[in-house]
Amino acid sequence: MNYKELFIDITTVVLDVDGVLTNGEILLVPGAQPVRKMHSKDGYALQLAIRNGIRVAIITGGSSPEVKTRLESAGIKDIYLGASNKIDAYDDLKMCYDLKDEEILYMGDDLPDYDVMNLVRLAAAPQDAAPEIKAIAHYVSPINGGEGCVRDVLEQLLKIQGKWGRPQDRTW
């Protein structure tokens, strides 16, 4: 099956943070919280997906309140921080919305994402993901984590579902 066919029935996108929404680097500044960088194109695509009825959730091992605030500002309501066992968070998300694996896309970049990626309809990874993750991904973005790989995946999803377009061309 062509990976593009897997996008058709996706209703929910689940993302890791470090290495997917960020490039995985953490800047340590004396006397300050660790600093991460997110790409604005990913943020826009997240908002567009949510406005078009795609549920977006975050499952991350990190626990940064600044990351949570940024994601909430993009419209994401389901944010699992400090998820040392991502399967537990994933199962909770599915239970809350009565979701099936077949309607979920998960994008991860490293070994903590492996088990969830083996369950979902469409497993995606950034170009610079760990080799083990790229090996099980249905789609590997040509873009690295934190540099717009989420935009790449969401744009494909929305185009395949006929939901992509300029905001003035769409009715919300």
C-alpha positions as CSV (number, residue, x, y, z in Angstrom):
1,M,0.0,0.0,0.0
2,N,1.3,3.5,-0.9
3,Y,1.9,5.5,2.2
4,K,-0.4,8.3,0.8
5,E,-3.3,5.9,1.0
6,L,-2.7,5.6,4.7
7,F,-3.6,9.3,5.2
8,I,-7.2,8.9,4.0
9,D,-8.8,7.7,7.2
10,I,-6.7,9.6,9.7
11,T,-8.7,11.6,12.3
12,T,-6.0,12.0,14.9
13,V,-2.4,13.0,14.8
14,V,-0.1,12.3,17.8
15,L,3.3,13.9,18.1
16,D,6.4,13.7,20.2
17,V,8.1,17.0,21.0
18,D,11.9,16.8,21.3
19,G,13.2,15.7,17.9
20,V,9.9,16.2,16.1
21,L,8.5,19.6,17.0
22,T,12.0,20.7,18.1
23,N,15.4,19.8,16.7
24,G,16.2,18.0,19.9
25,E,18.7,20.5,21.0
26,I,18.3,22.1,24.5
27,L,20.1,25.3,25.2
28,L,21.2,25.6,28.8
29,V,21.4,29.2,29.9
30,P,22.8,29.9,33.4
31,G,19.9,30.8,35.8
32,A,17.2,30.2,33.2
33,Q,15.0,27.3,32.1
34,P,16.3,25.1,29.3
35,V,15.4,26.6,25.9
36,R,13.9,24.8,22.9
37,K,13.1,26.1,19.5
38,M,10.0,25.3,17.5
39,H,9.3,26.1,13.8
40,S,6.5,28.6,13.0
41,K,5.5,26.6,10.0
42,D,4.7,23.6,12.2
43,G,2.6,25.9,14.4
44,Y,0.6,27.2,11.5
45,A,0.0,23.7,10.2
46,L,-1.1,22.5,13.6
47,Q,-3.7,25.3,13.9
48,L,-4.9,24.6,10.3
49,A,-5.3,20.9,11.0
50,I,-7.2,21.5,14.2
51,R,-9.5,24.0,12.5
52,N,-10.2,21.4,9.9
53,G,-11.3,18.8,12.4
54,I,-8.1,16.8,12.9
55,R,-7.5,16.0,16.6
56,V,-3.9,16.7,17.6
57,A,-2.4,15.3,20.7
58,I,1.1,15.4,22.2
59,I,2.9,12.6,24.1
60,T,6.3,13.5,25.4
61,G,8.7,12.4,28.0
62,G,9.5,16.1,28.7
63,S,7.8,18.2,31.2
64,S,8.4,21.8,30.2
65,P,5.6,24.2,31.2
66,E,6.7,26.5,28.4
67,V,6.3,23.8,25.8
68,K,2.8,23.1,27.1
69,T,1.9,26.8,27.0
70,R,3.1,27.0,23.4
71,L,1.2,23.9,22.3
72,E,-2.0,25.1,24.0
73,S,-1.7,28.4,22.2
74,A,-1.7,26.4,18.9
75,G,-5.1,24.9,20.0
76,I,-3.9,21.5,21.3
77,K,-5.9,20.3,24.2
78,D,-4.5,16.8,24.7
79,I,-1.0,17.1,26.0
80,Y,0.7,14.3,27.9
81,L,3.8,15.6,29.6
82,G,6.3,13.4,31.5
83,A,5.1,10.3,29.7
84,S,7.7,7.8,30.7
85,N,5.6,5.1,29.2
86,K,4.1,6.4,26.0
87,I,1.8,3.4,25.5
88,D,-0.1,4.3,28.7
89,A,-0.7,7.9,27.5
90,Y,-1.6,6.5,24.0
91,D,-4.1,4.1,25.5
92,D,-5.6,6.9,27.6
93,L,-6.1,9.1,24.6
94,K,-7.8,6.3,22.7
95,M,-10.1,5.6,25.6
96,C,-11.1,9.2,26.0
97,Y,-12.2,9.6,22.4
98,D,-13.1,6.0,21.6
99,L,-10.3,6.0,18.9
100,K,-9.0,3.0,17.0
101,D,-5.4,2.5,16.0
102,E,-6.5,2.6,12.3
103,E,-7.4,6.3,12.5
104,I,-4.2,7.5,14.2
105,L,-1.0,8.9,12.8
106,Y,2.0,9.1,15.2
107,M,5.2,11.0,14.5
108,G,8.2,10.1,16.6
109,D,12.0,10.2,16.3
110,D,13.6,7.9,18.9
111,L,13.3,4.7,20.7
112,P,10.6,5.8,23.3
113,D,8.3,6.2,20.3
114,Y,8.9,2.7,18.9
115,D,6.0,0.8,20.6
116,V,3.3,3.3,19.8
117,M,4.5,3.6,16.2
118,N,4.0,-0.1,15.8
119,L,0.3,0.2,16.7
120,V,-0.9,3.1,14.6
121,R,-2.2,3.2,11.0
122,L,0.5,5.6,9.9
123,A,3.9,5.9,11.6
124,A,5.9,8.9,10.5
125,A,9.4,10.2,11.3
126,P,11.6,13.2,10.6
127,Q,14.6,12.7,8.3
128,D,17.0,12.7,11.3
129,A,15.2,10.1,13.4
130,A,17.0,7.2,14.9
131,P,17.6,4.3,12.3
132,E,15.3,2.0,14.3
133,I,12.4,4.5,14.0
134,K,13.0,5.2,10.3
135,A,12.9,1.4,9.7
136,I,9.4,1.1,11.0
137,A,8.0,4.4,9.7
138,H,5.5,4.3,6.8
139,Y,6.7,7.8,5.9
140,V,10.0,9.5,6.6
141,S,9.8,13.2,6.0
142,P,12.7,14.7,4.0
143,I,12.8,17.4,6.7
144,N,14.6,17.2,10.0
145,G,12.9,17.5,13.4
146,G,12.2,21.1,14.4
147,E,12.6,22.4,10.9
148,G,9.1,21.8,9.5
149,C,8.7,18.1,9.4
150,V,5.3,18.4,11.2
151,R,4.2,20.9,8.5
152,D,5.2,18.4,5.8
153,V,3.1,15.6,7.3
154,L,0.1,17.7,8.1
155,E,0.1,19.4,4.7
156,Q,0.1,16.0,3.0
157,L,-2.7,14.8,5.3
158,L,-4.8,17.9,4.7
159,K,-4.2,17.8,0.9
160,I,-5.2,14.1,0.6
161,Q,-8.3,14.8,2.7
162,G,-9.2,17.9,0.6
163,K,-8.8,20.2,3.5
164,W,-5.7,22.2,2.5
165,G,-6.0,25.7,1.1
166,R,-5.6,29.4,1.9
167,P,-7.7,30.4,4.9
168,Q,-9.7,32.9,2.9
169,D,-10.7,30.0,0.5
170,R,-12.0,27.9,3.4
171,T,-15.1,28.1,5.6
172,W,-14.4,27.2,9.2
